[in-house]
Amino acid sequence: MLLFLDIGTGELILILLVVFVVMGPKKLPEVARTMGKTINELKRASAGFKNEINKEVQRLDRETRFNDFLQQKATQDESVTKEGETVSTKTSSKPIENPDPEPEQETGRVERKG
């Protein structure tokens, strides 16, 4: 935090000395404690704010992915019209038979006609 203020070590010591003189040695620990609590509360509030933003981003991401999935599913379930025929894109659980089976291989045996 002090890096952003560009305060050197000498300047920091001077500021602490002035605070010590103005506040006095009895009140200085109380002021430091109060400042520490305030900084802690700000950190917690900041973390809570970040957490809420992250939750919202994740919710929107899930919603977007779900909508994309629904759109993709709807596209897959639609029937495609091709050359006057309606072809469904749904698959069946029945195995597809090979319409053009390979010819049986010859075994090299010669059959004798008898």
ROVEXLO-142923 format. One record per residue (C-alpha): x, y, z; residue number from 1; residue in three letters; chain. Coordinates in steps of 0.02 Angstrom, whole numbers. Layout:
% residues N
X  Y  Z  n  res  chain
X  Y  Z  NUM  ALA  A
...
This chain:
% residues 114
X  Y  Z  n  res  chain
0  0  0  1  MET  A
141  119  39  2  LEU  A
217  83  -130  3  LEU  A
73  174  -213  4  PHE  A
99  326  -102  5  LEU  A
285  332  -142  6  ASP  A
333  359  40  7  ILE  A
512  325  88  8  GLY  A
576  258  254  9  THR  A
629  428  318  10  GLY  A
461  504  276  11  GLU  A
371  361  362  12  LEU  A
473  384  521  13  ILE  A
435  571  518  14  LEU  A
248  538  500  15  ILE  A
250  412  643  16  LEU  A
346  536  752  17  LEU  A
217  673  718  18  VAL  A
74  553  756  19  VAL  A
161  501  917  20  PHE  A
182  682  972  21  VAL  A
4  732  926  22  VAL  A
-84  579  997  23  MET  A
29  548  1144  24  GLY  A
98  382  1204  25  PRO  A
-62  333  1296  26  LYS  A
-181  356  1151  27  LYS  A
-69  289  1012  28  LEU  A
-104  102  1043  29  PRO  A
-291  137  1044  30  GLU  A
-281  232  879  31  VAL  A
-175  94  801  32  ALA  A
-299  -38  859  33  ARG  A
-446  61  788  34  THR  A
-355  84  622  35  MET  A
-315  -102  617  36  GLY  A
-498  -148  648  37  LYS  A
-555  -26  514  38  THR  A
-432  -95  387  39  ILE  A
-486  -273  432  40  ASN  A
-669  -229  405  41  GLU  A
-629  -150  238  42  LEU  A
-535  -308  186  43  LYS  A
-683  -417  237  44  ARG  A
-805  -306  144  45  ALA  A
-693  -310  -9  46  SER  A
-680  -500  0  47  ALA  A
-869  -514  17  48  GLY  A
-894  -401  -132  49  PHE  A
-772  -503  -236  50  LYS  A
-858  -663  -180  51  ASN  A
-1029  -597  -235  52  GLU  A
-960  -544  -403  53  ILE  A
-879  -715  -429  54  ASN  A
-1041  -803  -383  55  LYS  A
-1138  -698  -508  56  GLU  A
-1010  -728  -645  57  VAL  A
-1016  -916  -613  58  GLN  A
-1207  -913  -615  59  ARG  A
-1208  -821  -780  60  LEU  A
-1079  -941  -851  61  ASP  A
-1184  -1092  -799  62  ARG  A
-1339  -1011  -871  63  GLU  A
-1251  -974  -1036  64  THR  A
-1182  -1151  -1049  65  ARG  A
-1355  -1223  -1009  66  PHE  A
-1437  -1115  -1142  67  ASN  A
-1303  -1165  -1268  68  ASP  A
-1335  -1348  -1224  69  PHE  A
-1522  -1328  -1247  70  LEU  A
-1498  -1241  -1413  71  GLN  A
-1377  -1376  -1472  72  GLN  A
-1497  -1512  -1415  73  LYS  A
-1642  -1429  -1506  74  ALA  A
-1538  -1417  -1664  75  THR  A
-1493  -1601  -1653  76  GLN  A
-1673  -1654  -1624  77  ASP  A
-1740  -1560  -1773  78  GLU  A
-1776  -1657  -1929  79  SER  A
-1680  -1615  -2085  80  VAL  A
-1775  -1602  -2247  81  THR  A
-1674  -1669  -2392  82  LYS  A
-1737  -1699  -2569  83  GLU  A
-1917  -1713  -2515  84  GLY  A
-1879  -1841  -2381  85  GLU  A
-1877  -1809  -2196  86  THR  A
-1724  -1882  -2116  87  VAL  A
-1721  -1889  -1928  88  SER  A
-1556  -1859  -1839  89  THR  A
-1605  -1969  -1692  90  LYS  A
-1510  -2131  -1680  91  THR  A
-1588  -2299  -1647  92  SER  A
-1522  -2428  -1528  93  SER  A
-1537  -2564  -1661  94  LYS  A
-1370  -2608  -1743  95  PRO  A
-1353  -2566  -1926  96  ILE  A
-1326  -2713  -2041  97  GLU  A
-1199  -2698  -2180  98  ASN  A
-1300  -2682  -2342  99  PRO  A
-1155  -2739  -2451  100  ASP  A
-1067  -2882  -2363  101  PRO  A
-895  -2930  -2424  102  GLU  A
-889  -3089  -2530  103  PRO  A
-827  -3243  -2443  104  GLU  A
-645  -3279  -2474  105  GLN  A
-598  -3434  -2569  106  GLU  A
-511  -3567  -2469  107  THR  A
-407  -3634  -2611  108  GLY  A
-497  -3801  -2611  109  ARG  A
-555  -3873  -2772  110  VAL  A
-721  -3958  -2769  111  GLU  A
-732  -4119  -2867  112  ARG  A
-884  -4159  -2963  113  LYS  A
-918  -4334  -2954  114  GLY  A
